[in-house]
Amino acid sequence: MQLRIEKLAYGGDGLARLPADEHGPGKAAFVPFVLDGELIEADLLEEKPGFVRARANQILEASSNRVEPPCPYFARCGGCHYQHASYQHQIEIKSAILKETLRRIGKIELSDVAVHASPEWNYRNRTRLKVQTQPQFAIGYYRLNSHELLAVEKCPISSPLINIAIAELWRAGRDGSLPAEIEEIELFANAEDDQLLVEIYCVPGITPEAGQKIAASIPPAVPQAVGIAVFSRDARKGGLESKIANLGGDEIDYHTSQHTFRVSAGAFFQINRFLVDQLIELATGGLSGDLALDLYAGVGLFASALGQSFAQVMAVEASPISYQDLLYNSGPNTRAVHATTDQFLKNMGRKLRPDLVLVDPPRSGLGEVVVRSLVSLGAHQITYVSCDPATLARDLKGLLNAGYHLRRAEMVDLFPQTFHLESVFHLTK
C-alpha cells in the first residue's frame, strides 16, 4: 500500500491517511522513521478502531530533508526518532508540533516562538542502560516498542565520557566482572565531562552488605567514577527503588556559569550538558521582585538564579532526594520546602502574594487543581517550563482563560534526534 506522509506527530511518527472507503474517510495511519511529504510503500502492522500503525518498507519519494542516520542502531533502538532528518528540519518539525498542539488542545494561536538549538550529538550528560548477564553479557537499551534488550556499544547522543564508560563496562562484562544482580546502570557526567556518578539498579531483595560488594565491583570498570550508589527494587512497595549502599559518595558537583550544584544519585537534573545555562537564563533572566515561588524545584536549578534578583525565594520539591540537594544548594534568601506543589499551595497559598511563580512540572503537567491554585495566588508573572506540549496546552488554556496573557514563548531543543521538546512560556496578568 502506498501512503503519503502529511506531517510528523508528537511521538515521532509520521501521519498519513488510508484511502477512503464505503465506511467514510480513511483512518489515520502512524508510521515511524518517515518525513513529511514522503511517498512510501507501507505494510499495516496493527489496526485500532480509530487508527492504524504501519511500517515503511520503501521510500518511493524521499524528502530533501532526509539524511543518512549516523548511528548503527537507529530504527532498532527506541531512544532516537529523528536521526533520518537534517537537524534544521528537526527544529522545524518540533516548532510546528508545538504550535499545532497549542492550537488543537489549548485553542491558542502561537504566532511566534523563539527557537534555541543545541549541538546535535554527545549532548546527554545522563544515560541509563539495561544490563543482561545471562546467557551472555550485554548492555544497551530497549528495542523500539518492546522490552527486549538491544545491545549497544556506543551512543552518539551521550557524552564522550559516557561512551568511554560504556566501552569499559562491556570489557568488564565480557570478563565476568559485573555481578549478575545488576539490572540497570545509570551514568551521570559532570559539566566538564571528566567525572561520573554511577547508579546501579539491582534485582529485589539485595541486602546492604551485598549492595556494598556490588558497588566495590564497579571502580575497576569505570575509573572515572567519583561516586557509586546501589539501589534495589522493593516488591512490597510496588517496585519503588531505595538506596542500599554507596561507595566514594553518592553525589557529584555540577558547575554552571553562576552556580555549583550538588546532585545526588536519584535526583533530577537537566540532561543537555550544552544548554543548562541557556535554559536558566531563558526561564529567569530579567525577572525581579520581592517574592518568587519555584514549584517543582528539583535540586534548585532555577531557585539559585532567582535568589540573585528576588528578595526571597520559596522553592518547593516533593522528592526526598532532590529536596536534600535543594537544601544544600539554596542561598540565604531561599527557603526550601519539602512538599508536593498541591500540598504547598493548599497550606500556604492564601498567605502568599508572590511577584513571580515559576513552574517546571513533570510530563503530567500542572493539572486543574494546581492551575486554579496558581490563579488564586494572583502573581503578576508566571513562567512555565514544560517538557510536554499536550499538558502545557491544557494548563495554558486554564491560565489564559483566567486572565493571564502570553508575553513570550521559547522552544529549547534539549533533546536532539528525539521527538521530545522543552519550552519556556512567560505569562503576565
JOURUR-V611166 format. One record per residue. N is the residue number from 1. RES is the residue in three letters. PHI is phi in degrees with one decimal (* if undefined). Layout:
[[N | RES | PHI] [N | RES | PHI]]
This chain:
[[1 | MET | *] [2 | GLN | -95.5] [3 | LEU | -132.7] [4 | ARG | -105.5] [5 | ILE | -78.6] [6 | GLU | -82.1] [7 | LYS | -165.6] [8 | LEU | -96.8] [9 | ALA | -102.9] [10 | TYR | -61.7] [11 | GLY | 118.0] [12 | GLY | 104.7] [13 | ASP | -80.9] [14 | GLY | -84.7] [15 | LEU | -107.7] [16 | ALA | -131.2] [17 | ARG | -127.7] [18 | LEU | -69.0] [19 | PRO | -59.9] [20 | ALA | -66.0] [21 | ASP | -137.8] [22 | GLU | -66.4] [23 | HIS | -90.0] [24 | GLY | 127.5] [25 | PRO | -59.1] [26 | GLY | -65.8] [27 | LYS | -65.6] [28 | ALA | -68.3] [29 | ALA | -120.4] [30 | PHE | -107.2] [31 | VAL | -133.1] [32 | PRO | -80.1] [33 | PHE | 63.4] [34 | VAL | -125.1] [35 | LEU | -130.5] [36 | ASP | -58.9] [37 | GLY | 90.0] [38 | GLU | -74.6] [39 | LEU | -104.1] [40 | ILE | -128.2] [41 | GLU | -96.8] [42 | ALA | -128.2] [43 | ASP | -111.8] [44 | LEU | -77.6] [45 | LEU | -106.7] [46 | GLU | -154.2] [47 | GLU | -121.5] [48 | LYS | -114.9] [49 | PRO | -56.3] [50 | GLY | -111.5] [51 | PHE | -161.1] [52 | VAL | -130.7] [53 | ARG | -113.5] [54 | ALA | -136.8] [55 | ARG | -127.0] [56 | ALA | -81.4] [57 | ASN | -86.7] [58 | GLN | -154.4] [59 | ILE | -91.9] [60 | LEU | -80.8] [61 | GLU | -131.5] [62 | ALA | -85.0] [63 | SER | -69.1] [64 | SER | -68.3] [65 | ASN | -91.8] [66 | ARG | -77.4] [67 | VAL | -130.5] [68 | GLU | -82.4] [69 | PRO | -62.5] [70 | PRO | -80.8] [71 | CYS | -90.0] [72 | PRO | -67.9] [73 | TYR | -98.2] [74 | PHE | -59.9] [75 | ALA | 80.4] [76 | ARG | -103.5] [77 | CYS | -79.8] [78 | GLY | -85.4] [79 | GLY | -81.6] [80 | CYS | -113.2] [81 | HIS | -128.3] [82 | TYR | -123.6] [83 | GLN | -63.4] [84 | HIS | -82.9] [85 | ALA | -112.4] [86 | SER | -58.5] [87 | TYR | -63.8] [88 | GLN | -58.7] [89 | HIS | -72.4] [90 | GLN | -57.2] [91 | ILE | -62.8] [92 | GLU | -64.0] [93 | ILE | -60.6] [94 | LYS | -66.7] [95 | SER | -61.9] [96 | ALA | -65.4] [97 | ILE | -64.6] [98 | LEU | -59.5] [99 | LYS | -64.1] [100 | GLU | -66.3] [101 | THR | -66.4] [102 | LEU | -63.3] [103 | ARG | -67.7] [104 | ARG | -73.4] [105 | ILE | -92.5] [106 | GLY | -97.9] [107 | LYS | 55.9] [108 | ILE | -112.3] [109 | GLU | -92.0] [110 | LEU | -99.2] [111 | SER | -74.3] [112 | ASP | -142.0] [113 | VAL | -135.0] [114 | ALA | -76.0] [115 | VAL | -111.4] [116 | HIS | -120.8] [117 | ALA | -85.0] [118 | SER | -126.2] [119 | PRO | -53.3] [120 | GLU | -76.1] [121 | TRP | -129.2] [122 | ASN | 57.7] [123 | TYR | -90.6] [124 | ARG | -75.6] [125 | ASN | -97.6] [126 | ARG | -140.6] [127 | THR | -141.5] [128 | ARG | -114.7] [129 | LEU | -114.5] [130 | LYS | -79.4] [131 | VAL | -125.5] [132 | GLN | -128.6] [133 | THR | -109.0] [134 | GLN | -130.6] [135 | PRO | -73.5] [136 | GLN | -144.1] [137 | PHE | -70.6] [138 | ALA | -160.4] [139 | ILE | -130.4] [140 | GLY | 169.8] [141 | TYR | -120.5] [142 | TYR | -71.4] [143 | ARG | -64.9] [144 | LEU | -54.9] [145 | ASN | 56.4] [146 | SER | -153.7] [147 | HIS | -111.9] [148 | GLU | -95.4] [149 | LEU | -70.7] [150 | LEU | -108.3] [151 | ALA | -69.0] [152 | VAL | -130.7] [153 | GLU | -109.0] [154 | LYS | -159.9] [155 | CYS | -141.2] [156 | PRO | -69.2] [157 | ILE | -92.0] [158 | SER | -90.8] [159 | SER | -63.8] [160 | PRO | -56.2] [161 | LEU | -65.0] [162 | ILE | -62.5] [163 | ASN | -66.8] [164 | ILE | -62.4] [165 | ALA | -64.8] [166 | ILE | -59.6] [167 | ALA | -63.0] [168 | GLU | -68.2] [169 | LEU | -65.5] [170 | TRP | -60.8] [171 | ARG | -62.6] [172 | ALA | -66.4] [173 | GLY | -66.8] [174 | ARG | -67.3] [175 | ASP | -81.9] [176 | GLY | 79.2] [177 | SER | -87.5] [178 | LEU | -95.5] [179 | PRO | -61.1] [180 | ALA | -70.3] [181 | GLU | -74.0] [182 | ILE | -75.9] [183 | GLU | -103.8] [184 | GLU | -145.9] [185 | ILE | -130.6] [186 | GLU | -112.4] [187 | LEU | -114.1] [188 | PHE | -123.2] [189 | ALA | -96.3] [190 | ASN | -74.7] [191 | ALA | -62.8] [192 | GLU | -80.9] [193 | ASP | 59.6] [194 | ASP | -128.3] [195 | GLN | -139.2] [196 | LEU | -128.1] [197 | LEU | -103.4] [198 | VAL | -109.4] [199 | GLU | -113.1] [200 | ILE | -109.7] [201 | TYR | -112.8] [202 | CYS | -114.1] [203 | VAL | -63.2] [204 | PRO | -61.6] [205 | GLY | 88.7] [206 | ILE | -72.7] [207 | THR | -80.2] [208 | PRO | -57.0] [209 | GLU | -65.2] [210 | ALA | -67.0] [211 | GLY | -61.9] [212 | GLN | -66.6] [213 | LYS | -67.0] [214 | ILE | -64.6] [215 | ALA | -60.3] [216 | ALA | -68.3] [217 | SER | -79.3] [218 | ILE | -85.0] [219 | PRO | -51.1] [220 | PRO | -62.9] [221 | ALA | -80.2] [222 | VAL | -129.7] [223 | PRO | -65.8] [224 | GLN | -79.7] [225 | ALA | -70.0] [226 | VAL | -100.0] [227 | GLY | -159.0] [228 | ILE | -133.8] [229 | ALA | -121.8] [230 | VAL | -112.9] [231 | PHE | -118.7] [232 | SER | -132.7] [233 | ARG | -77.1] [234 | ASP | -109.7] [235 | ALA | -60.9] [236 | ARG | -72.2] [237 | LYS | -113.2] [238 | GLY | 68.5] [239 | GLY | 85.3] [240 | LEU | -61.0] [241 | GLU | -96.3] [242 | SER | -129.5] [243 | LYS | -76.6] [244 | ILE | -118.1] [245 | ALA | -163.3] [246 | ASN | -151.9] [247 | LEU | -140.0] [248 | GLY | 71.0] [249 | GLY | 95.0] [250 | ASP | -129.2] [251 | GLU | -145.5] [252 | ILE | -138.9] [253 | ASP | -90.5] [254 | TYR | -116.5] [255 | HIS | -94.2] [256 | THR | -113.6] [257 | SER | -65.7] [258 | GLN | -115.4] [259 | HIS | -142.2] [260 | THR | -116.5] [261 | PHE | -109.5] [262 | ARG | -82.7] [263 | VAL | -124.4] [264 | SER | -89.1] [265 | ALA | -58.5] [266 | GLY | 93.8] [267 | ALA | -88.9] [268 | PHE | -82.9] [269 | PHE | -151.3] [270 | GLN | -59.9] [271 | ILE | -96.4] [272 | ASN | -88.7] [273 | ARG | -72.1] [274 | PHE | -90.3] [275 | LEU | -115.4] [276 | VAL | -59.7] [277 | ASP | -63.2] [278 | GLN | -65.9] [279 | LEU | -63.7] [280 | ILE | -59.0] [281 | GLU | -64.9] [282 | LEU | -64.6] [283 | ALA | -83.4] [284 | THR | -121.5] [285 | GLY | -62.3] [286 | GLY | 78.6] [287 | LEU | -103.0] [288 | SER | -158.0] [289 | GLY | 158.0] [290 | ASP | -86.6] [291 | LEU | -133.5] [292 | ALA | -121.8] [293 | LEU | -106.3] [294 | ASP | -113.2] [295 | LEU | -99.4] [296 | TYR | 61.0] [297 | ALA | -77.6] [298 | GLY | 60.2] [299 | VAL | -88.2] [300 | GLY | 103.9] [301 | LEU | -55.7] [302 | PHE | -87.6] [303 | ALA | -60.1] [304 | SER | -63.8] [305 | ALA | -71.5] [306 | LEU | -63.5] [307 | GLY | -63.8] [308 | GLN | -83.5] [309 | SER | -125.5] [310 | PHE | -118.6] [311 | ALA | -64.8] [312 | GLN | -143.9] [313 | VAL | -128.4] [314 | MET | -112.0] [315 | ALA | -114.1] [316 | VAL | -115.1] [317 | GLU | -145.0] [318 | ALA | -90.7] [319 | SER | -68.0] [320 | PRO | -59.5] [321 | ILE | -67.8] [322 | SER | -63.5] [323 | TYR | -62.6] [324 | GLN | -63.0] [325 | ASP | -67.3] [326 | LEU | -59.4] [327 | LEU | -57.4] [328 | TYR | -65.2] [329 | ASN | -85.4] [330 | SER | -76.9] [331 | GLY | -80.7] [332 | PRO | -64.7] [333 | ASN | -102.2] [334 | THR | -113.9] [335 | ARG | -105.0] [336 | ALA | -86.9] [337 | VAL | -123.5] [338 | HIS | -93.0] [339 | ALA | -168.8] [340 | THR | -73.1] [341 | THR | -60.6] [342 | ASP | -61.1] [343 | GLN | -61.2] [344 | PHE | -60.8] [345 | LEU | -68.0] [346 | LYS | -65.0] [347 | ASN | -83.5] [348 | MET | -116.0] [349 | GLY | -55.9] [350 | ARG | -70.8] [351 | LYS | -93.0] [352 | LEU | -113.1] [353 | ARG | -132.9] [354 | PRO | -74.4] [355 | ASP | -80.7] [356 | LEU | -139.3] [357 | VAL | -121.9] [358 | LEU | -108.2] [359 | VAL | -122.7] [360 | ASP | -136.4] [361 | PRO | -76.1] [362 | PRO | -69.6] [363 | ARG | -59.5] [364 | SER | -70.6] [365 | GLY | 76.3] [366 | LEU | -82.0] [367 | GLY | 89.1] [368 | GLU | -62.6] [369 | VAL | -64.1] [370 | VAL | -68.0] [371 | VAL | -58.7] [372 | ARG | -61.8] [373 | SER | -65.4] [374 | LEU | -63.2] [375 | VAL | -60.4] [376 | SER | -67.7] [377 | LEU | -65.9] [378 | GLY | 73.0] [379 | ALA | -61.7] [380 | HIS | -67.7] [381 | GLN | -130.4] [382 | ILE | -128.1] [383 | THR | -111.6] [384 | TYR | -114.4] [385 | VAL | -99.8] [386 | SER | -123.4] [387 | CYS | -116.3] [388 | ASP | -146.2] [389 | PRO | -66.7] [390 | ALA | -70.4] [391 | THR | -70.7] [392 | LEU | -58.6] [393 | ALA | -60.4] [394 | ARG | -61.5] [395 | ASP | -70.0] [396 | LEU | -61.7] [397 | LYS | -57.2] [398 | GLY | -65.5] [399 | LEU | -69.9] [400 | LEU | -68.2] [401 | ASN | -64.9] [402 | ALA | -88.6] [403 | GLY | 113.9] [404 | TYR | -79.8] [405 | HIS | -126.0] [406 | LEU | -78.3] [407 | ARG | -97.3] [408 | ARG | -157.1] [409 | ALA | -129.2] [410 | GLU | -128.6] [411 | MET | -110.3] [412 | VAL | -115.8] [413 | ASP | -86.9] [414 | LEU | -75.1] [415 | PHE | -131.9] [416 | PRO | -55.5] [417 | GLN | 74.9] [418 | THR | -122.7] [419 | PHE | -80.0] [420 | HIS | -68.9] [421 | LEU | -145.5] [422 | GLU | -110.6] [423 | SER | -144.4] [424 | VAL | -129.2] [425 | PHE | -118.7] [426 | HIS | -107.4] [427 | LEU | -117.4] [428 | THR | -131.1] [429 | LYS | -116.3]]
